[in-house]
Each structure stands twice: as C-alpha cells, then as structure tokens.
Amino acid sequence: MSIKETFFVNGENLLKKIKEIIAEGNVTKISISDKSGKELMSFPVTIGVVGVVFAPIFAAIGALAALLTECKITVEKQKDDTPPPADKQEGTIIEVK
C-alpha cells in the first residue's frame, strides 16, 4: 500500500525540497505539477540509486524551477506494515507554504 503526500513550494525551493524528499528514503515516485495542477514532470525513485543517476533529473528540475513561481510536489511512499503508535495519527496530505 502506498501513501501520497503533497507539498506546495515556490520555484526557488523546488530542487532543495526534492533532494530532502529523496534523502528521507522510502519514496517510490515523485511528481511535479504547476499551481493549476498540470503535471510537468514525474519520475520513479528506486532504492539504492546512486546520486550520479539523479544528476540529469536534478538538472531538469533546476531548469523547471527557474520557470515556475509556485508548484506542487506529490510524493508516493511505500507504507510500512507496522501500525503507527497510538499517540500519533497518520496523515496522507501535508501542505507546506
């Protein structure tokens, strides 16, 4: 089962946020959309991929960021089979502005 999280960022923070998301791990797919919801870029993220493989993707994201003022990042993650602690509630959508 997968969980989708959505982040809203401005263009200048796009590349930084993508790198943070990848560093967190457990991500299977990242999609970037403009503020109207039109998908501009989507790419899979596989476990164990070296940073050199992401270099062309980061270059494309950097070029895209220069053109956008605000965008939406949708992250698809694999859900762990272990249940969350009772004191923490699980959310599927996170908005960062």
C-alpha positions in Angstrom: 0.0 0.0 0.0 1.3 3.5 -0.7 0.7 6.9 0.8 0.7 10.2 -1.2 1.9 13.4 0.3 1.6 16.8 -1.3 3.9 19.8 -0.8 3.4 23.3 -2.2 6.7 25.1 -2.7 7.9 28.1 -4.7 10.3 27.6 -7.6 13.5 28.7 -5.8 13.0 25.9 -3.2 11.9 23.2 -5.6 15.3 21.5 -6.0 16.1 21.7 -2.3 12.8 20.1 -1.4 13.2 17.3 -3.9 16.7 16.5 -2.6 15.3 16.4 1.0 12.5 14.1 0.0 14.9 11.7 -1.7 17.2 11.7 1.3 14.3 10.7 3.6 14.0 7.4 1.7 11.0 5.1 1.3 9.9 7.2 -1.8 8.8 5.3 -4.9 7.6 8.2 -7.2 7.8 12.0 -7.3 5.5 14.2 -9.5 5.9 17.9 -10.0 2.8 19.9 -11.1 2.3 23.6 -11.7 -0.1 25.6 -9.5 -3.1 24.8 -11.7 -2.5 21.1 -11.3 -1.0 20.3 -14.7 1.7 17.6 -14.3 5.0 18.8 -15.6 7.4 16.0 -14.6 7.2 12.6 -13.0 10.0 10.2 -12.2 10.4 7.0 -10.2 12.8 6.8 -7.2 14.3 3.4 -6.6 16.1 2.2 -3.5 19.9 2.1 -3.8 20.2 4.5 -6.7 23.4 6.5 -6.6 23.4 10.3 -6.8 25.1 10.2 -10.3 21.9 8.7 -11.7 19.9 11.7 -10.4 22.2 14.3 -11.9 20.2 14.7 -15.2 16.9 14.7 -13.2 18.3 17.4 -10.9 19.4 19.5 -13.9 15.9 19.3 -15.4 14.3 20.2 -12.0 16.6 23.2 -11.7 15.6 24.4 -15.2 11.9 23.8 -14.4 12.3 25.7 -11.1 13.6 28.8 -13.0 10.3 28.9 -14.9 7.9 28.3 -12.1 6.8 30.7 -9.3 4.8 28.1 -7.4 4.4 24.3 -7.8 3.1 21.2 -6.2 5.2 18.1 -5.4 3.3 14.8 -5.0 5.3 12.1 -3.3 4.3 8.5 -3.3 5.7 6.4 -0.5 5.5 2.8 0.5 3.5 2.3 3.7 5.1 0.2 6.4 3.1 -2.8 7.5 3.7 -1.9 11.2 0.9 0.1 12.7 1.7 3.7 13.9 1.9 4.4 17.7 -1.5 5.1 19.3 -0.5 8.7 20.2 0.4 9.6 16.6 -2.3 10.0 13.9 -1.3 9.2 10.3 -2.0 11.8 7.6 -1.8 11.4 3.9 -1.6 15.0 2.7 0.8 17.6 4.0 0.7 21.2 2.7 3.8 23.4 3.1 3.6 27.0 2.0 
